[in-house]
Amino acid sequence: MADRIDELWERGEIDAAPIEEAIALLDRGTIRVAEPTGDEWVVHEWVKKAILLYFRLRKVEPMEVGGLQFLDKIPVKRDYAERGVRVVPPGVARYGSFLSEGVVLMPGYVNIGAWVGPGTMVDTWATVGSCAQIGADVHLAGGVGIGGVLEPPQAAPVIVEDGAFIGSRAVIVEGVRIGEGAVIAPNVVLSASVPVIDVTGTEPVEYRGVVPPRKVVLPGVRDKHYPAGTYGLPCALIVGERSASTDRKTSLNDVLREFEIAV
């Protein structure tokens, strides 16, 4: 199937059967846009190409879900009870996304190609963009924005690894990777170019596009000098680390108190 999708992509052609089959496998979680291999992640470009070809294949049409009217190309998921997923109205997950058992989707949104791990909470008005990979037991707090990275096909999606906590109104885009167990405070904005600065030592240590596992991250500002003056540009500050000695919930509560993070 991967070879056939690659062939269709290169030729700019449409063949409904393999495209529909690929999206059906994506919807069931049989295939993923990206998956971990050890400490790294591998992006399956052909799966992204299948999604893009699916958009070309589908036509905009009226659809009705629970009495609500929509006009779109992609239908919504319908197998929540079968999958053991709780969805609170008007939460919506698009067909071609995958929600694992135990996921709770409040009135938020999960786009095609996204994968959400077991026991994860997608809280009210949180959005999970196309192809984003969200691990197990993650909490995406109210209003979190997880960006979609569908194009180019080789680009890594946003990745939030197991046990991470993403605070209210935080925004994570452009393929940023949040390490396992990390805590992102409310209103942190992370893109590929926003510096993530560890300020816990005697000298700053700077990262781009990644938050290491178990780190606690707060929003910050760093001065930059221009001909017209000095202005503060956003950055993110690593101010500590979650303790591994307590269970996940206790550790999270302790971290929030210790670093005075409002949620």
SVG drawing of the C-alpha trace seen along z (x, -y; Angstrom):
<svg xmlns="http://www.w3.org/2000/svg" viewBox="-31 -53 58 55">
<polyline fill="none" stroke="black" stroke-width="0.4" points="0.0,0.0 2.8,-2.4 4.3,-1.8 1.0,-2.4 0.4,-5.7 3.9,-6.9 3.3,-6.1 0.0,-8.0 1.6,-10.9 4.5,-11.1 2.1,-10.9 -0.5,-13.2 -3.2,-10.6 -6.2,-9.4 -7.1,-5.8 -9.9,-5.6 -9.3,-2.0 -5.8,-2.3 -6.5,-5.8 -9.7,-4.8 -8.1,-1.7 -5.1,-3.7 -7.5,-6.2 -9.6,-3.4 -6.4,-1.8 -5.4,-5.2 -8.9,-5.6 -8.6,-2.2 -5.1,-2.9 -3.5,-0.1 -1.1,-2.6 0.2,-6.0 1.7,-9.1 4.6,-8.8 5.7,-6.3 8.5,-6.0 11.5,-3.8 13.6,-3.8 14.3,-7.4 13.5,-8.7 10.4,-9.1 10.0,-7.9 7.6,-9.8 5.8,-7.7 5.6,-10.0 3.4,-7.8 0.7,-8.0 0.7,-11.8 0.6,-11.6 -2.5,-9.3 -4.2,-12.0 -3.5,-14.7 -4.7,-12.4 -7.9,-11.7 -8.6,-15.5 -8.3,-15.5 -10.6,-12.5 -13.4,-13.8 -15.9,-16.3 -17.5,-19.0 -21.0,-17.8 -23.6,-18.4 -23.6,-16.1 -25.7,-15.9 -24.3,-14.6 -26.6,-14.5 -28.8,-17.2 -25.9,-19.5 -25.4,-20.5 -21.9,-20.6 -20.5,-21.2 -17.2,-19.4 -15.1,-16.8 -14.3,-14.6 -16.9,-12.8 -16.6,-12.5 -15.8,-9.4 -18.6,-7.3 -17.1,-4.3 -16.6,-5.8 -18.6,-3.2 -16.8,-0.4 -13.4,-2.0 -14.2,-2.8 -13.9,-6.6 -15.9,-9.2 -16.9,-12.2 -18.8,-15.2 -21.0,-17.2 -20.0,-19.0 -16.6,-17.4 -15.6,-16.3 -13.0,-13.9 -12.6,-13.7 -12.6,-10.3 -9.0,-9.3 -7.9,-10.2 -7.5,-7.6 -8.6,-7.8 -7.4,-5.0 -9.4,-3.4 -10.0,-5.6 -9.6,-8.9 -11.9,-11.7 -12.7,-14.3 -14.5,-17.3 -16.0,-19.9 -12.7,-20.0 -11.5,-18.9 -9.2,-16.2 -8.2,-16.4 -7.5,-13.7 -4.2,-11.9 -3.9,-12.6 -3.2,-9.8 -4.3,-10.1 -3.0,-7.6 -4.9,-5.7 -6.3,-7.6 -5.6,-11.0 -7.8,-14.0 -8.5,-16.5 -10.1,-19.2 -12.6,-21.9 -11.8,-23.8 -8.5,-22.1 -7.6,-21.2 -5.3,-18.5 -4.1,-19.3 -3.7,-17.1 -1.1,-14.3 -0.2,-15.3 0.9,-12.4 -0.4,-12.6 0.8,-9.9 -0.9,-8.0 -2.1,-9.7 -1.5,-13.2 -3.6,-16.1 -4.3,-18.8 -5.9,-21.5 -8.6,-23.9 -7.9,-25.8 -4.6,-24.1 -3.7,-24.5 -1.7,-21.5 -0.7,-22.5 -1.2,-20.4 1.8,-19.5 0.4,-17.9 2.7,-19.4 5.4,-18.8 5.0,-15.1 8.5,-14.6 8.0,-17.1 7.7,-15.8 4.3,-16.4 3.9,-17.9 4.6,-15.1 3.5,-15.1 4.9,-12.0 3.3,-9.9 2.3,-11.6 2.9,-15.2 0.8,-18.0 0.0,-20.9 -1.5,-23.9 -4.4,-26.1 -4.0,-28.2 -0.6,-26.8 0.2,-26.6 2.6,-24.0 3.2,-24.0 5.7,-23.3 6.7,-19.8 7.8,-20.6 8.4,-17.5 7.3,-17.5 9.2,-14.9 7.7,-12.2 6.3,-13.6 7.1,-17.3 4.9,-20.0 4.1,-23.0 2.6,-25.9 -0.4,-27.9 0.2,-30.4 3.5,-28.9 4.0,-29.2 6.4,-26.8 7.4,-26.7 10.5,-25.4 12.1,-28.8 11.2,-29.7 14.1,-29.1 13.6,-26.8 16.2,-27.9 17.2,-25.8 17.9,-28.3 18.4,-25.9 22.2,-25.8 24.9,-28.5 24.8,-28.9 21.7,-28.8 21.3,-25.8 19.2,-26.4 17.0,-24.0 15.0,-24.5 11.9,-22.4 12.1,-20.1 11.4,-20.0 13.4,-17.2 11.5,-14.7 10.1,-15.7 11.1,-19.3 8.9,-22.1 8.5,-25.0 7.2,-28.5 6.6,-31.4 9.5,-33.9 10.8,-36.9 14.3,-37.5 15.5,-41.0 16.7,-41.5 18.3,-44.6 17.1,-46.3 18.1,-49.6 14.8,-51.0 15.4,-49.8 15.3,-46.8 12.3,-44.6 11.3,-41.4 10.7,-38.3 9.0,-35.3 10.9,-32.3 10.2,-29.4 12.1,-28.8 12.9,-25.4 12.8,-26.1 12.8,-22.6 12.0,-18.9 9.2,-16.7 10.1,-14.2 10.3,-10.6 9.8,-9.4 6.0,-9.9 3.2,-8.8 2.1,-10.9 -0.8,-12.7 0.9,-13.5 4.0,-14.6 2.0,-16.9 0.2,-18.6 3.5,-19.0 5.1,-20.6 2.3,-23.0 2.5,-24.2 6.3,-24.3 6.6,-26.4 3.5,-28.4 1.9,-27.4 -1.8,-28.4 -4.1,-26.0"/>
</svg>
